[in-house]
Amino acid sequence: MDMIAKWFLELYETTGINLTIVYDAYDRQRFLSGLGMTVYLSVVCILASIVIGAVGAWAQGSPLRVVRGLVNGFVVLFRNTPPLVQIFFFYFGLGQILPRIEDVDGMRVPILTNVQWAIVSLSLFAGAFNVEIFRSGIEAVPRTTTTRQDVSA
């Protein structure tokens, strides 16, 4: 391992290509920590967005115009704003308005952490896309297919 680390260090010194995660334990730990957080955010946001998409697609089939209008408004709002703007809005906007709670040390801390706000905003963003994906999938099934299923049951 020492020989590999020396080669990457020499690569950095001669070319400027900096791959410190190979030869520096501190950078490697930070890289792996960030990779773990990325995987965690991805899994949680994907699962939450699937739930949001399924509920939204089901609500778009509602006979009530108000429900359909609210879901369509949600889809338009979250699909047409950049995710970074949404993260800033939730964290810096709503995060400042919501009440704070006291932790074990008596400090007043926000109800949701920065990671939780990221989960909320990214899940809503992806959920808006999933609403449209699931809705179009449901609408792609011919009415006669669903009618036959109801009759045969």
C-alpha positions as CSV (number, residue, x, y, z in Angstrom):
1,M,0.0,0.0,0.0
2,D,2.9,2.3,0.8
3,M,4.2,2.0,-2.8
4,I,0.7,2.9,-4.2
5,A,0.4,5.9,-1.9
6,K,3.9,7.1,-3.0
7,W,2.9,6.8,-6.7
8,F,-0.3,8.9,-6.2
9,L,1.7,11.4,-4.2
10,E,4.2,11.6,-7.0
11,L,1.4,11.9,-9.5
12,Y,0.1,14.9,-7.6
13,E,3.5,16.6,-7.5
14,T,4.2,16.1,-11.2
15,T,0.8,16.6,-12.8
16,G,-1.4,18.3,-10.2
17,I,-3.9,15.4,-10.2
18,N,-4.9,15.2,-6.6
19,L,-6.3,11.9,-5.5
20,T,-5.7,12.3,-1.8
21,I,-8.3,9.7,-0.9
22,V,-5.8,7.0,-1.9
23,Y,-2.9,8.1,0.3
24,D,-4.4,10.3,3.1
25,A,-6.5,8.6,5.8
26,Y,-8.3,11.8,6.8
27,D,-9.4,12.5,3.2
28,R,-10.4,8.9,2.7
29,Q,-12.6,8.9,5.8
30,R,-14.3,12.2,4.7
31,F,-14.8,10.8,1.2
32,L,-16.4,7.6,2.5
33,S,-18.5,9.5,4.9
34,G,-19.8,11.7,2.1
35,L,-20.4,8.6,0.0
36,G,-22.4,7.0,2.8
37,M,-24.5,10.1,3.2
38,T,-25.2,10.2,-0.6
39,V,-26.4,6.6,-0.6
40,Y,-28.5,7.3,2.5
41,L,-30.1,10.4,1.0
42,S,-30.7,8.6,-2.3
43,V,-32.4,5.6,-0.8
44,V,-34.6,7.6,1.6
45,C,-35.6,10.1,-1.1
46,I,-36.4,7.5,-3.7
47,L,-38.6,5.6,-1.3
48,A,-40.4,8.8,-0.1
49,S,-40.8,10.0,-3.7
50,I,-42.4,6.7,-4.7
51,V,-45.0,7.1,-1.9
52,I,-45.6,10.7,-2.8
53,G,-46.0,9.8,-6.5
54,A,-48.4,6.9,-5.8
55,V,-50.6,9.1,-3.5
56,G,-50.5,11.9,-6.0
57,A,-51.4,9.7,-9.0
58,W,-54.3,8.3,-7.0
59,A,-55.4,11.8,-6.0
60,Q,-55.4,12.9,-9.6
61,G,-58.0,10.3,-10.4
62,S,-60.3,11.8,-7.8
63,P,-63.8,13.0,-8.8
64,L,-63.3,16.2,-6.8
65,R,-61.9,19.1,-8.8
66,V,-60.3,20.7,-5.8
67,V,-58.2,17.6,-5.1
68,R,-57.1,17.3,-8.7
69,G,-56.3,21.0,-8.8
70,L,-54.2,20.9,-5.7
71,V,-52.2,17.9,-7.0
72,N,-51.7,19.6,-10.4
73,G,-50.6,22.8,-8.6
74,F,-48.1,20.7,-6.5
75,V,-46.8,19.0,-9.7
76,V,-46.4,22.3,-11.6
77,L,-44.8,24.1,-8.7
78,F,-42.2,21.4,-7.8
79,R,-41.4,20.3,-11.4
80,N,-40.8,23.9,-12.5
81,T,-38.5,25.1,-9.8
82,P,-34.9,24.0,-9.5
83,P,-34.1,21.6,-6.6
84,L,-31.5,24.0,-5.1
85,V,-34.0,26.8,-4.9
86,Q,-36.4,24.4,-3.1
87,I,-33.7,23.3,-0.7
88,F,-32.9,26.9,0.1
89,F,-36.6,27.7,0.5
90,F,-37.2,24.9,2.9
91,Y,-34.0,25.2,4.9
92,F,-33.6,29.0,5.1
93,G,-37.3,30.0,4.6
94,L,-39.5,27.5,6.4
95,G,-36.7,26.5,8.8
96,Q,-36.6,30.0,10.2
97,I,-40.3,30.3,10.6
98,L,-40.9,27.0,12.4
99,P,-40.6,26.9,16.1
100,R,-37.5,25.5,17.8
101,I,-37.2,22.9,20.5
102,E,-34.7,22.5,23.4
103,D,-32.1,19.8,23.2
104,V,-30.6,18.0,26.2
105,D,-28.2,20.9,26.8
106,G,-30.9,23.5,26.9
107,M,-30.0,24.9,23.4
108,R,-32.9,25.9,21.1
109,V,-32.4,23.8,17.9
110,P,-34.6,23.6,14.7
111,I,-37.2,20.9,14.5
112,L,-35.7,19.5,11.4
113,T,-31.9,19.2,10.7
114,N,-30.3,20.1,7.4
115,V,-30.3,16.5,6.2
116,Q,-34.0,16.2,7.0
117,W,-34.8,19.3,5.1
118,A,-32.8,17.9,2.1
119,I,-34.8,14.7,2.4
120,V,-38.1,16.7,2.4
121,S,-37.2,18.9,-0.5
122,L,-35.7,16.3,-2.7
123,S,-38.5,13.8,-2.0
124,L,-41.1,16.4,-3.0
125,F,-39.2,17.3,-6.1
126,A,-38.8,13.7,-7.2
127,G,-42.4,12.9,-6.0
128,A,-43.8,15.5,-8.4
129,F,-42.1,13.7,-11.3
130,N,-43.3,10.4,-10.0
131,V,-46.9,11.7,-9.9
132,E,-46.8,12.3,-13.6
133,I,-45.0,9.0,-14.3
134,F,-47.6,7.0,-12.4
135,R,-50.5,9.0,-13.8
136,S,-49.4,8.4,-17.4
137,G,-48.9,4.7,-16.7
138,I,-52.4,4.5,-15.3
139,E,-53.9,6.4,-18.2
140,A,-52.0,4.1,-20.6
141,V,-54.1,1.2,-19.6
142,P,-57.2,1.0,-21.7
143,R,-60.6,1.5,-20.0
144,T,-61.8,-1.8,-21.3
145,T,-59.0,-3.6,-19.5
146,T,-60.0,-2.2,-16.1
147,T,-63.7,-2.7,-16.9
148,R,-63.1,-6.4,-17.7
149,Q,-61.3,-6.8,-14.5
150,D,-64.2,-5.3,-12.5
151,V,-66.7,-7.6,-14.3
152,S,-64.6,-10.8,-13.8
153,A,-64.1,-10.0,-10.1
